[in-house]
Amino acid sequence: MTRSRAQDPNVCGVTAAIAVIDGKWKTILLWHLESGPRRPGELLRQLPGLTEKVLTHTLREMEADGLVHREVHDVRPLKTEYSLTPFGRDLSVALEPLSDWGHRRLERLAESRVAS
């Protein structure tokens, strides 16, 4: 899905929302940032397989979409932290029922494998 679909007023709301969270890392980053501000190094340690380049690109997209706030502290060495904005928290709350549904789906799949 293209990022321009997230801004197209002629798409349905679900499509616009999915365009904002589309990608491998955005929902997991939302989940990690729910518990408070995180430094990029912390996020990299918590998410094996995520590269610094992809993390930076993803956080910049999320910042442009108003989901995260980037704060650079004026200390040496520079200290950067990312946190959820109120808009990002709203999205996180909105995703909770979808997450619950996904867990129920995984349980059904596991049950059907056992029954087979």
MOPAC internal coordinates of N, CA, C and O (Angstrom, degrees):
PM7 1SCF
backbone

  N    0.0000 0     0.00 0     0.00 0    0    0    0
  C    1.4500 1     0.00 0     0.00 0    1    0    0
  C    1.5284 1   107.32 1     0.00 0    2    1    0
  O    1.2310 1   120.70 1   -41.50 1    3    2    1
  N    1.3110 1   116.27 1   138.50 1    3    2    1
  C    1.4588 1   118.75 1  -179.09 1    5    3    2
  C    1.5161 1   110.70 1   -85.60 1    6    5    3
  O    1.2310 1   121.53 1   -28.66 1    7    6    5
  N    1.3316 1   114.68 1   151.34 1    7    6    5
  C    1.4693 1   119.75 1   179.91 1    9    7    6
  C    1.5166 1   111.18 1   -64.13 1   10    9    7
  O    1.2310 1   119.80 1   153.66 1   11   10    9
  N    1.3202 1   117.99 1   -26.34 1   11   10    9
  C    1.4646 1   119.54 1  -179.94 1   13   11   10
  C    1.5255 1   111.55 1   -64.16 1   14   13   11
  O    1.2310 1   120.02 1   153.80 1   15   14   13
  N    1.3370 1   117.56 1   -26.20 1   15   14   13
  C    1.4674 1   120.47 1   177.76 1   17   15   14
  C    1.5110 1   111.29 1   -65.11 1   18   17   15
  O    1.2310 1   120.22 1   154.98 1   19   18   17
  N    1.3356 1   117.18 1   -25.02 1   19   18   17
  C    1.4647 1   120.61 1   179.26 1   21   19   18
  C    1.5217 1   111.19 1   -69.52 1   22   21   19
  O    1.2310 1   120.21 1   162.00 1   23   22   21
  N    1.3191 1   117.20 1   -18.00 1   23   22   21
  C    1.4618 1   121.45 1  -177.24 1   25   23   22
  C    1.5234 1   112.87 1  -113.01 1   26   25   23
  O    1.2310 1   120.17 1   178.88 1   27   26   25
  N    1.3244 1   117.28 1    -1.12 1   27   26   25
  C    1.4591 1   121.84 1  -178.57 1   29   27   26
  C    1.5241 1   109.53 1   -78.48 1   30   29   27
  O    1.2310 1   119.88 1   -63.96 1   31   30   29
  N    1.3473 1   117.84 1   116.04 1   31   30   29
  C    1.4703 1   119.19 1  -177.74 1   33   31   30
  C    1.5323 1   113.21 1   -70.48 1   34   33   31
  O    1.2310 1   120.05 1   172.48 1   35   34   33
  N    1.3290 1   117.52 1    -7.52 1   35   34   33
  C    1.4592 1   120.62 1  -177.35 1   37   35   34
  C    1.5245 1   113.73 1   -98.63 1   38   37   35
  O    1.2310 1   119.95 1  -167.08 1   39   38   37
  N    1.3232 1   117.70 1    12.92 1   39   38   37
  C    1.4617 1   119.86 1   175.43 1   41   39   38
  C    1.5215 1   108.64 1  -105.58 1   42   41   39
  O    1.2310 1   121.11 1   -18.03 1   43   42   41
  N    1.3214 1   115.48 1   161.97 1   43   42   41
  C    1.4614 1   117.77 1   179.19 1   45   43   42
  C    1.5271 1   109.28 1   -71.54 1   46   45   43
  O    1.2310 1   120.68 1   -20.75 1   47   46   45
  N    1.3016 1   116.30 1   159.25 1   47   46   45
  C    1.4548 1   121.82 1  -176.77 1   49   47   46
  C    1.5168 1   113.28 1   -60.83 1   50   49   47
  O    1.2310 1   119.94 1   144.52 1   51   50   49
  N    1.3252 1   117.71 1   -35.48 1   51   50   49
  C    1.4576 1   120.64 1   179.43 1   53   51   50
  C    1.5255 1   110.13 1   -64.88 1   54   53   51
  O    1.2310 1   120.60 1   137.77 1   55   54   53
  N    1.3174 1   116.45 1   -42.23 1   55   54   53
  C    1.4687 1   120.58 1   178.10 1   57   55   54
  C    1.5179 1   110.60 1   -62.26 1   58   57   55
  O    1.2310 1   120.20 1   137.74 1   59   58   57
  N    1.3169 1   117.21 1   -42.26 1   59   58   57
  C    1.4659 1   120.94 1   179.07 1   61   59   58
  C    1.5301 1   110.83 1   -64.70 1   62   61   59
  O    1.2310 1   120.28 1   141.68 1   63   62   61
  N    1.3175 1   117.06 1   -38.32 1   63   62   61
  C    1.4639 1   120.56 1   179.35 1   65   63   62
  C    1.5245 1   110.89 1   -69.76 1   66   65   63
  O    1.2310 1   120.22 1   136.35 1   67   66   65
  N    1.3218 1   117.19 1   -43.65 1   67   66   65
  C    1.4592 1   120.56 1  -179.74 1   69   67   66
  C    1.5204 1   110.73 1   -64.29 1   70   69   67
  O    1.2310 1   119.95 1   145.22 1   71   70   69
  N    1.3122 1   117.71 1   -34.78 1   71   70   69
  C    1.4650 1   120.55 1   177.92 1   73   71   70
  C    1.5237 1   111.20 1   -60.99 1   74   73   71
  O    1.2310 1   120.32 1   148.64 1   75   74   73
  N    1.3291 1   116.99 1   -31.36 1   75   74   73
  C    1.4682 1   121.10 1  -179.41 1   77   75   74
  C    1.5279 1   111.37 1   -77.48 1   78   77   75
  O    1.2310 1   119.35 1   148.69 1   79   78   77
  N    1.3295 1   118.85 1   -31.31 1   79   78   77
  C    1.4624 1   121.12 1  -178.12 1   81   79   78
  C    1.5211 1   112.54 1  -104.19 1   82   81   79
  O    1.2310 1   120.26 1  -176.39 1   83   82   81
  N    1.3190 1   117.10 1     3.61 1   83   82   81
  C    1.4555 1   121.54 1  -179.04 1   85   83   82
  C    1.5219 1   110.61 1   -62.82 1   86   85   83
  O    1.2310 1   120.56 1   -42.59 1   87   86   85
  N    1.2920 1   116.53 1   137.41 1   87   86   85
  C    1.4524 1   121.55 1   179.38 1   89   87   86
  C    1.5162 1   110.41 1   126.62 1   90   89   87
  O    1.2310 1   121.22 1   -15.76 1   91   90   89
  N    1.3050 1   115.27 1   164.24 1   91   90   89
  C    1.4552 1   121.33 1  -174.35 1   93   91   90
  C    1.5277 1   113.52 1   -71.06 1   94   93   91
  O    1.2310 1   119.72 1   148.26 1   95   94   93
  N    1.3261 1   118.14 1   -31.74 1   95   94   93
  C    1.4581 1   120.62 1  -167.26 1   97   95   94
  C    1.5212 1   115.92 1  -109.48 1   98   97   95
  O    1.2310 1   119.12 1   164.63 1   99   98   97
  N    1.3228 1   119.28 1   -15.37 1   99   98   97
  C    1.4681 1   119.97 1  -171.04 1  101   99   98
  C    1.5211 1   113.51 1   -63.79 1  102  101   99
  O    1.2310 1   119.81 1   135.02 1  103  102  101
  N    1.3209 1   117.97 1   -44.98 1  103  102  101
  C    1.4665 1   118.30 1  -177.84 1  105  103  102
  C    1.5207 1   110.85 1   -68.39 1  106  105  103
  O    1.2310 1   119.88 1   143.05 1  107  106  105
  N    1.3222 1   117.84 1   -36.95 1  107  106  105
  C    1.4725 1   119.38 1   179.48 1  109  107  106
  C    1.5238 1   110.00 1   -70.35 1  110  109  107
  O    1.2310 1   119.83 1   146.08 1  111  110  109
  N    1.3278 1   117.94 1   -33.92 1  111  110  109
  C    1.4636 1   120.13 1   175.71 1  113  111  110
  C    1.5299 1   110.30 1   -66.87 1  114  113  111
  O    1.2310 1   120.03 1   138.88 1  115  114  113
  N    1.3292 1   117.55 1   -41.12 1  115  114  113
  C    1.4680 1   120.57 1   175.11 1  117  115  114
  C    1.5293 1   109.58 1   -56.68 1  118  117  115
  O    1.2310 1   120.75 1   134.27 1  119  118  117
  N    1.3073 1   116.18 1   -45.73 1  119  118  117
  C    1.4549 1   121.53 1  -177.99 1  121  119  118
  C    1.5258 1   110.49 1   -61.57 1  122  121  119
  O    1.2310 1   120.09 1   135.14 1  123  122  121
  N    1.3329 1   117.43 1   -44.86 1  123  122  121
  C    1.4707 1   120.17 1  -179.85 1  125  123  122
  C    1.5310 1   111.95 1   -67.51 1  126  125  123
  O    1.2310 1   120.23 1   144.87 1  127  126  125
  N    1.3215 1   117.16 1   -35.13 1  127  126  125
  C    1.4656 1   120.27 1  -177.94 1  129  127  126
  C    1.5293 1   112.62 1   -78.58 1  130  129  127
  O    1.2310 1   119.86 1   166.96 1  131  130  129
  N    1.3286 1   117.87 1   -13.04 1  131  130  129
  C    1.4698 1   120.71 1   177.61 1  133  131  130
  C    1.5196 1   111.72 1   -59.51 1  134  133  131
  O    1.2310 1   120.38 1   147.00 1  135  134  133
  N    1.3150 1   116.88 1   -33.00 1  135  134  133
  C    1.4642 1   119.79 1  -175.05 1  137  135  134
  C    1.5239 1   112.71 1   -86.06 1  138  137  135
  O    1.2310 1   119.94 1  -179.09 1  139  138  137
  N    1.3203 1   117.71 1     0.91 1  139  138  137
  C    1.4579 1   120.11 1   176.09 1  141  139  138
  C    1.5134 1   112.46 1   135.40 1  142  141  139
  O    1.2310 1   121.00 1    -6.01 1  143  142  141
  N    1.3286 1   115.69 1   173.99 1  143  142  141
  C    1.4651 1   120.53 1  -178.53 1  145  143  142
  C    1.5236 1   111.62 1   -59.73 1  146  145  143
  O    1.2310 1   121.64 1   -34.20 1  147  146  145
  N    1.3140 1   114.46 1   145.80 1  147  146  145
  C    1.4611 1   120.91 1   179.15 1  149  147  146
  C    1.5185 1   109.75 1  -134.94 1  150  149  147
  O    1.2310 1   121.40 1   -35.19 1  151  150  149
  N    1.3157 1   114.92 1   144.81 1  151  150  149
  C    1.4619 1   121.07 1   172.81 1  153  151  150
  C    1.5190 1   108.01 1   -85.76 1  154  153  151
  O    1.2310 1   120.34 1   -27.15 1  155  154  153
  N    1.3352 1   116.96 1   152.85 1  155  154  153
  C    1.4732 1   119.25 1  -179.03 1  157  155  154
  C    1.5291 1   113.11 1   -55.81 1  158  157  155
  O    1.2310 1   119.98 1   140.36 1  159  158  157
  N    1.3243 1   117.65 1   -39.64 1  159  158  157
  C    1.4620 1   120.22 1   179.46 1  161  159  158
  C    1.5183 1   112.60 1   -61.70 1  162  161  159
  O    1.2310 1   120.46 1   142.35 1  163  162  161
  N    1.3371 1   116.72 1   -37.65 1  163  162  161
  C    1.4666 1   120.74 1   177.02 1  165  163  162
  C    1.5194 1   110.49 1   -61.66 1  166  165  163
  O    1.2310 1   121.47 1   133.71 1  167  166  165
  N    1.3339 1   114.80 1   -46.29 1  167  166  165
  C    1.4665 1   119.77 1  -178.95 1  169  167  166
  C    1.5246 1   110.83 1   -62.24 1  170  169  167
  O    1.2310 1   120.41 1   139.16 1  171  170  169
  N    1.3219 1   116.83 1   -40.84 1  171  170  169
  C    1.4636 1   119.94 1   179.04 1  173  171  170
  C    1.5234 1   111.27 1   -63.06 1  174  173  171
  O    1.2310 1   120.22 1   139.78 1  175  174  173
  N    1.3298 1   117.18 1   -40.22 1  175  174  173
  C    1.4619 1   120.38 1   178.77 1  177  175  174
  C    1.5350 1   111.55 1   -67.39 1  178  177  175
  O    1.2310 1   120.31 1   145.00 1  179  178  177
  N    1.3253 1   117.01 1   -35.00 1  179  178  177
  C    1.4577 1   120.91 1  -177.32 1  181  179  178
  C    1.5245 1   112.88 1   -79.05 1  182  181  179
  O    1.2310 1   120.33 1   162.98 1  183  182  181
  N    1.3368 1   116.97 1   -17.02 1  183  182  181
  C    1.4630 1   120.57 1  -174.55 1  185  183  182
  C    1.5278 1   110.87 1  -125.32 1  186  185  183
  O    1.2310 1   120.35 1   -99.90 1  187  186  185
  N    1.3341 1   116.93 1    80.10 1  187  186  185
  C    1.4644 1   119.33 1   178.41 1  189  187  186
  C    1.5314 1   110.39 1   -57.62 1  190  189  187
  O    1.2310 1   120.90 1   -41.33 1  191  190  189
  N    1.3064 1   115.88 1   138.67 1  191  190  189
  C    1.4621 1   120.48 1  -179.07 1  193  191  190
  C    1.5090 1   113.24 1    98.19 1  194  193  191
  O    1.2310 1   120.16 1   163.08 1  195  194  193
  N    1.3203 1   117.30 1   -16.92 1  195  194  193
  C    1.4548 1   121.63 1   177.56 1  197  195  194
  C    1.5226 1   108.33 1   -86.80 1  198  197  195
  O    1.2310 1   120.90 1   -53.84 1  199  198  197
  N    1.3236 1   115.89 1   126.16 1  199  198  197
  C    1.4617 1   119.60 1   179.11 1  201  199  198
  C    1.5244 1   110.29 1   -91.06 1  202  201  199
  O    1.2310 1   120.99 1   -19.96 1  203  202  201
  N    1.3152 1   115.72 1   160.04 1  203  202  201
  C    1.4595 1   120.76 1   179.22 1  205  203  202
  C    1.5329 1   110.92 1   -60.89 1  206  205  203
  O    1.2310 1   120.57 1   139.87 1  207  206  205
  N    1.3173 1   116.52 1   -40.13 1  207  206  205
  C    1.4710 1   120.99 1   179.94 1  209  207  206
  C    1.5296 1   111.24 1   -62.63 1  210  209  207
  O    1.2310 1   120.66 1   133.27 1  211  210  209
  N    1.3233 1   116.35 1   -46.73 1  211  210  209
  C    1.4681 1   120.45 1  -179.59 1  213  211  210
  C    1.5210 1   110.40 1   -67.50 1  214  213  211
  O    1.2310 1   120.19 1   140.15 1  215  214  213
  N    1.3294 1   117.24 1   -39.85 1  215  214  213
  C    1.4702 1   120.30 1   177.55 1  217  215  214
  C    1.5220 1   110.40 1   -59.70 1  218  217  215
  O    1.2310 1   120.25 1   131.62 1  219  218  217
  N    1.3134 1   117.13 1   -48.38 1  219  218  217
  C    1.4604 1   121.02 1  -179.67 1  221  219  218
  C    1.5216 1   110.84 1   -60.22 1  222  221  219
  O    1.2310 1   120.28 1   133.53 1  223  222  221
  N    1.3190 1   117.07 1   -46.47 1  223  222  221
  C    1.4697 1   121.18 1  -179.94 1  225  223  222
  C    1.5316 1   111.14 1   -61.91 1  226  225  223
  O    1.2310 1   120.80 1   135.31 1  227  226  225
  N    1.3300 1   116.08 1   -44.69 1  227  226  225
  C    1.4672 1   120.66 1  -178.01 1  229  227  226
  C    1.5277 1   111.14 1   -66.16 1  230  229  227
  O    1.2310 1   120.20 1   135.66 1  231  230  229
  N    1.3266 1   117.22 1   -44.34 1  231  230  229
  C    1.4631 1   119.76 1   178.96 1  233  231  230
  C    1.5178 1   111.63 1   -64.94 1  234  233  231
  O    1.2310 1   119.74 1   144.42 1  235  234  233
  N    1.3168 1   118.11 1   -35.58 1  235  234  233
  C    1.4709 1   120.58 1   176.57 1  237  235  234
  C    1.5210 1   111.24 1   -65.05 1  238  237  235
  O    1.2310 1   120.31 1   139.04 1  239  238  237
  N    1.3309 1   117.02 1   -40.96 1  239  238  237
  C    1.4619 1   119.95 1   176.21 1  241  239  238
  C    1.5239 1   110.56 1   -62.68 1  242  241  239
  O    1.2310 1   120.95 1   135.95 1  243  242  241
  N    1.3273 1   115.78 1   -44.05 1  243  242  241
  C    1.4604 1   119.82 1  -179.60 1  245  243  242
  C    1.5271 1   111.03 1   -65.65 1  246  245  243
  O    1.2310 1   120.46 1   145.28 1  247  246  245
  N    1.3180 1   116.73 1   -34.72 1  247  246  245
  C    1.4695 1   120.48 1   176.29 1  249  247  246
  C    1.5292 1   109.87 1   -67.11 1  250  249  247
  O    1.2310 1   120.47 1   136.89 1  251  250  249
  N    1.3315 1   116.70 1   -43.11 1  251  250  249
  C    1.4734 1   120.80 1   178.89 1  253  251  250
  C    1.5266 1   111.16 1   -62.91 1  254  253  251
  O    1.2310 1   120.34 1   148.88 1  255  254  253
  N    1.3295 1   116.95 1   -31.12 1  255  254  253
  C    1.4705 1   121.14 1   179.17 1  257  255  254
  C    1.5223 1   112.21 1   -84.75 1  258  257  255
  O    1.2310 1   120.15 1   179.59 1  259  258  257
  N    1.3304 1   117.32 1    -0.41 1  259  258  257
  C    1.4582 1   120.79 1   177.05 1  261  259  258
  C    1.5142 1   114.51 1    81.61 1  262  261  259
  O    1.2310 1   119.88 1  -164.06 1  263  262  261
  N    1.3308 1   117.83 1    15.94 1  263  262  261
  C    1.4601 1   121.02 1  -177.27 1  265  263  262
  C    1.5196 1   113.20 1   -89.25 1  266  265  263
  O    1.2310 1   120.52 1   146.32 1  267  266  265
  N    1.3251 1   116.62 1   -33.68 1  267  266  265
  C    1.4553 1   120.14 1  -178.93 1  269  267  266
  C    1.5200 1   110.40 1  -126.71 1  270  269  267
  O    1.2310 1   122.17 1   -24.92 1  271  270  269
  N    1.3201 1   113.45 1   155.08 1  271  270  269
  C    1.4650 1   122.11 1   176.55 1  273  271  270
  C    1.5199 1   107.46 1  -112.45 1  274  273  271
  O    1.2310 1   120.81 1   -46.85 1  275  274  273
  N    1.3070 1   116.06 1   133.15 1  275  274  273
  C    1.4698 1   121.68 1   177.54 1  277  275  274
  C    1.5166 1   108.19 1  -106.01 1  278  277  275
  O    1.2310 1   121.01 1   -55.59 1  279  278  277
  N    1.3139 1   115.67 1   124.41 1  279  278  277
  C    1.4646 1   119.88 1   179.25 1  281  279  278
  C    1.5202 1   108.88 1  -122.26 1  282  281  279
  O    1.2310 1   121.31 1   -54.51 1  283  282  281
  N    1.3299 1   115.10 1   125.49 1  283  282  281
  C    1.4585 1   120.86 1   177.68 1  285  283  282
  C    1.5215 1   107.40 1  -106.80 1  286  285  283
  O    1.2310 1   120.75 1   -60.48 1  287  286  285
  N    1.3213 1   116.17 1   119.52 1  287  286  285
  C    1.4617 1   121.90 1   179.71 1  289  287  286
  C    1.5220 1   108.51 1   -87.17 1  290  289  287
  O    1.2310 1   120.86 1   -43.39 1  291  290  289
  N    1.3144 1   115.96 1   136.61 1  291  290  289
  C    1.4633 1   121.63 1  -176.13 1  293  291  290
  C    1.5243 1   110.60 1   -84.13 1  294  293  291
  O    1.2310 1   121.49 1  -109.79 1  295  294  293
  N    1.3234 1   114.76 1    70.21 1  295  294  293
  C    1.4573 1   121.84 1   175.90 1  297  295  294
  C    1.5296 1   107.21 1  -131.10 1  298  297  295
  O    1.2310 1   120.69 1   -16.02 1  299  298  297
  N    1.2951 1   116.29 1   163.98 1  299  298  297
  C    1.4638 1   120.11 1   177.79 1  301  299  298
  C    1.5154 1   108.79 1  -112.18 1  302  301  299
  O    1.2310 1   119.06 1   -53.42 1  303  302  301
  N    1.3000 1   119.40 1   126.58 1  303  302  301
  C    1.4542 1   126.62 1    -6.91 1  305  303  302
  C    1.5285 1   110.65 1   -68.76 1  306  305  303
  O    1.2310 1   121.03 1   -21.12 1  307  306  305
  N    1.3413 1   115.64 1   158.88 1  307  306  305
  C    1.4602 1   120.01 1  -179.18 1  309  307  306
  C    1.5252 1   110.47 1   -56.08 1  310  309  307
  O    1.2310 1   121.67 1   -39.29 1  311  310  309
  N    1.3051 1   114.40 1   140.71 1  311  310  309
  C    1.4637 1   120.81 1   179.78 1  313  311  310
  C    1.5262 1   107.78 1  -119.04 1  314  313  311
  O    1.2310 1   120.75 1   -59.71 1  315  314  313
  N    1.3170 1   116.18 1   120.29 1  315  314  313
  C    1.4577 1   121.84 1   179.97 1  317  315  314
  C    1.5184 1   108.92 1  -113.10 1  318  317  315
  O    1.2310 1   120.81 1   -44.65 1  319  318  317
  N    1.3267 1   116.06 1   135.35 1  319  318  317
  C    1.4577 1   121.81 1   176.36 1  321  319  318
  C    1.5162 1   109.66 1  -129.42 1  322  321  319
  O    1.2310 1   121.49 1   -33.67 1  323  322  321
  N    1.3116 1   114.75 1   146.33 1  323  322  321
  C    1.4580 1   121.55 1   175.67 1  325  323  322
  C    1.5222 1   108.54 1  -117.04 1  326  325  323
  O    1.2310 1   121.22 1   -40.02 1  327  326  325
  N    1.3254 1   115.28 1   139.98 1  327  326  325
  C    1.4610 1   120.72 1   177.88 1  329  327  326
  C    1.5200 1   108.45 1  -142.71 1  330  329  327
  O    1.2310 1   121.12 1   -18.52 1  331  330  329
  N    1.3233 1   115.47 1   161.48 1  331  330  329
  C    1.4653 1   119.62 1   177.19 1  333  331  330
  C    1.5217 1   109.91 1   -75.63 1  334  333  331
  O    1.2310 1   121.15 1   -38.12 1  335  334  333
  N    1.3114 1   115.41 1   141.88 1  335  334  333
  C    1.4608 1   121.38 1   171.11 1  337  335  334
  C    1.5293 1   107.24 1   -84.07 1  338  337  335
  O    1.2310 1   119.62 1   -11.13 1  339  338  337
  N    1.3186 1   118.34 1   168.87 1  339  338  337
  C    1.4758 1   118.97 1   173.42 1  341  339  338
  C    1.5401 1   112.04 1   -56.49 1  342  341  339
  O    1.2310 1   120.37 1   143.79 1  343  342  341
  N    1.3256 1   116.89 1   -36.21 1  343  342  341
  C    1.4663 1   121.21 1   177.92 1  345  343  342
  C    1.5325 1   110.14 1   -65.98 1  346  345  343
  O    1.2310 1   120.36 1   141.09 1  347  346  345
  N    1.3165 1   116.92 1   -38.91 1  347  346  345
  C    1.4638 1   121.39 1   176.50 1  349  347  346
  C    1.5195 1   111.39 1   -66.11 1  350  349  347
  O    1.2310 1   120.51 1   141.63 1  351  350  349
  N    1.3425 1   116.63 1   -38.37 1  351  350  349
  C    1.4736 1   120.27 1   176.75 1  353  351  350
  C    1.5259 1   110.33 1   -64.98 1  354  353  351
  O    1.2310 1   120.53 1   140.67 1  355  354  353
  N    1.3361 1   116.60 1   -39.33 1  355  354  353
  C    1.4675 1   120.14 1   176.62 1  357  355  354
  C    1.5298 1   110.61 1   -58.76 1  358  357  355
  O    1.2310 1   120.78 1   136.50 1  359  358  357
  N    1.3225 1   116.12 1   -43.50 1  359  358  357
  C    1.4657 1   120.04 1   179.29 1  361  359  358
  C    1.5221 1   110.02 1   -64.30 1  362  361  359
  O    1.2310 1   120.28 1   137.49 1  363  362  361
  N    1.2977 1   117.06 1   -42.51 1  363  362  361
  C    1.4622 1   121.22 1  -179.96 1  365  363  362
  C    1.5287 1   110.65 1   -59.91 1  366  365  363
  O    1.2310 1   120.56 1   136.47 1  367  366  365
  N    1.3202 1   116.53 1   -43.53 1  367  366  365
  C    1.4721 1   120.93 1   177.85 1  369  367  366
  C    1.5300 1   110.01 1   -64.71 1  370  369  367
  O    1.2310 1   120.45 1   139.33 1  371  370  369
  N    1.3176 1   116.75 1   -40.67 1  371  370  369
  C    1.4629 1   120.62 1   179.77 1  373  371  370
  C    1.5241 1   111.68 1   -65.05 1  374  373  371
  O    1.2310 1   119.88 1   150.72 1  375  374  373
  N    1.3148 1   117.84 1   -29.28 1  375  374  373
  C    1.4617 1   121.55 1  -178.90 1  377  375  374
  C    1.5267 1   113.38 1   -81.15 1  378  377  375
  O    1.2310 1   119.90 1   165.06 1  379  378  377
  N    1.3311 1   117.80 1   -14.94 1  379  378  377
  C    1.4723 1   120.28 1  -178.39 1  381  379  378
  C    1.5269 1   112.96 1   -55.90 1  382  381  379
  O    1.2310 1   118.60 1   132.03 1  383  382  381
  N    1.3541 1   120.27 1   -47.97 1  383  382  381
  C    1.4710 1   118.82 1   178.60 1  385  383  382
  C    1.5277 1   112.41 1   -63.24 1  386  385  383
  O    1.2310 1   120.09 1   145.99 1  387  386  385
  N    1.3150 1   117.43 1   -34.01 1  387  386  385
  C    1.4575 1   120.25 1   177.82 1  389  387  386
  C    1.5241 1   110.22 1   -67.07 1  390  389  387
  O    1.2310 1   120.49 1   140.75 1  391  390  389
  N    1.3140 1   116.67 1   -39.25 1  391  390  389
  C    1.4593 1   121.25 1   176.50 1  393  391  390
  C    1.5269 1   110.32 1   -62.65 1  394  393  391
  O    1.2310 1   120.44 1   135.19 1  395  394  393
  N    1.3131 1   116.76 1   -44.81 1  395  394  393
  C    1.4695 1   120.76 1   178.05 1  397  395  394
  C    1.5285 1   110.61 1   -59.02 1  398  397  395
  O    1.2310 1   120.53 1   135.65 1  399  398  397
  N    1.3181 1   116.59 1   -44.35 1  399  398  397
  C    1.4602 1   121.39 1   178.60 1  401  399  398
  C    1.5286 1   109.80 1   -61.22 1  402  401  399
  O    1.2310 1   120.27 1   137.13 1  403  402  401
  N    1.3240 1   117.08 1   -42.87 1  403  402  401
  C    1.4567 1   120.88 1   179.54 1  405  403  402
  C    1.5209 1   112.16 1   -61.49 1  406  405  403
  O    1.2310 1   120.19 1   139.32 1  407  406  405
  N    1.3427 1   117.24 1   -40.68 1  407  406  405
  C    1.4589 1   120.37 1   177.49 1  409  407  406
  C    1.5324 1   111.38 1   -65.09 1  410  409  407
  O    1.2310 1   120.47 1   140.22 1  411  410  409
  N    1.3390 1   116.70 1   -39.78 1  411  410  409
  C    1.4711 1   120.04 1   176.92 1  413  411  410
  C    1.5270 1   110.20 1   -62.99 1  414  413  411
  O    1.2310 1   120.50 1   140.14 1  415  414  413
  N    1.3181 1   116.66 1   -39.86 1  415  414  413
  C    1.4668 1   120.84 1   178.30 1  417  415  414
  C    1.5263 1   110.57 1   -62.20 1  418  417  415
  O    1.2310 1   120.45 1   135.47 1  419  418  417
  N    1.3306 1   116.74 1   -44.53 1  419  418  417
  C    1.4596 1   120.27 1   179.26 1  421  419  418
  C    1.5264 1   111.29 1   -62.45 1  422  421  419
  O    1.2310 1   120.50 1   141.77 1  423  422  421
  N    1.3302 1   116.66 1   -38.23 1  423  422  421
  C    1.4619 1   120.56 1   177.07 1  425  423  422
  C    1.5309 1   110.94 1   -63.32 1  426  425  423
  O    1.2310 1   120.52 1   137.86 1  427  426  425
  N    1.3273 1   116.61 1   -42.14 1  427  426  425
  C    1.4725 1   120.75 1   178.90 1  429  427  426
  C    1.5175 1   110.35 1   -63.55 1  430  429  427
  O    1.2310 1   120.54 1   138.00 1  431  430  429
  N    1.3258 1   116.58 1   -42.00 1  431  430  429
  C    1.4649 1   119.79 1   178.70 1  433  431  430
  C    1.5272 1   111.00 1   -62.06 1  434  433  431
  O    1.2310 1   120.44 1   137.38 1  435  434  433
  N    1.3278 1   116.76 1   -42.62 1  435  434  433
  C    1.4526 1   121.62 1   179.20 1  437  435  434
  C    1.5288 1   110.35 1   -63.78 1  438  437  435
  O    1.2310 1   120.23 1   137.99 1  439  438  437
  N    1.3234 1   117.17 1   -42.01 1  439  438  437
  C    1.4612 1   121.70 1   179.05 1  441  439  438
  C    1.5320 1   111.20 1   -64.02 1  442  441  439
  O    1.2310 1   120.84 1   139.72 1  443  442  441
  N    1.3176 1   116.00 1   -40.28 1  443  442  441
  C    1.4679 1   118.82 1  -179.20 1  445  443  442
  C    1.5318 1   111.10 1   -69.70 1  446  445  443
  O    1.2310 1   119.61 1   149.95 1  447  446  445
  N    1.3290 1   118.34 1   -30.05 1  447  446  445
  C    1.4704 1   120.81 1   175.94 1  449  447  446
  C    1.5263 1   110.79 1   -69.19 1  450  449  447
  O    1.2310 1   121.09 1   140.72 1  451  450  449
  N    1.3348 1   115.53 1   -39.28 1  451  450  449
  C    1.4603 1   119.82 1   179.28 1  453  451  450
  C    1.5230 1   110.44 1   -67.17 1  454  453  451
  O    1.2310 1   120.42 1   140.87 1  455  454  453
  N    1.3330 1   116.80 1   -39.13 1  455  454  453
  C    1.4626 1   121.39 1  -178.39 1  457  455  454
  C    1.5349 1   111.96 1   -71.68 1  458  457  455
  O    1.2310 1   120.52 1   158.36 1  459  458  457
  N    1.3167 1   116.61 1   -21.64 1  459  458  457
  C    1.4840 1   118.92 1  -178.19 1  461  459  458
  C    1.4879 1   113.34 1   -76.24 1  462  461  459
  O    1.2310 1   120.10 1   180.00 1  463  462  461

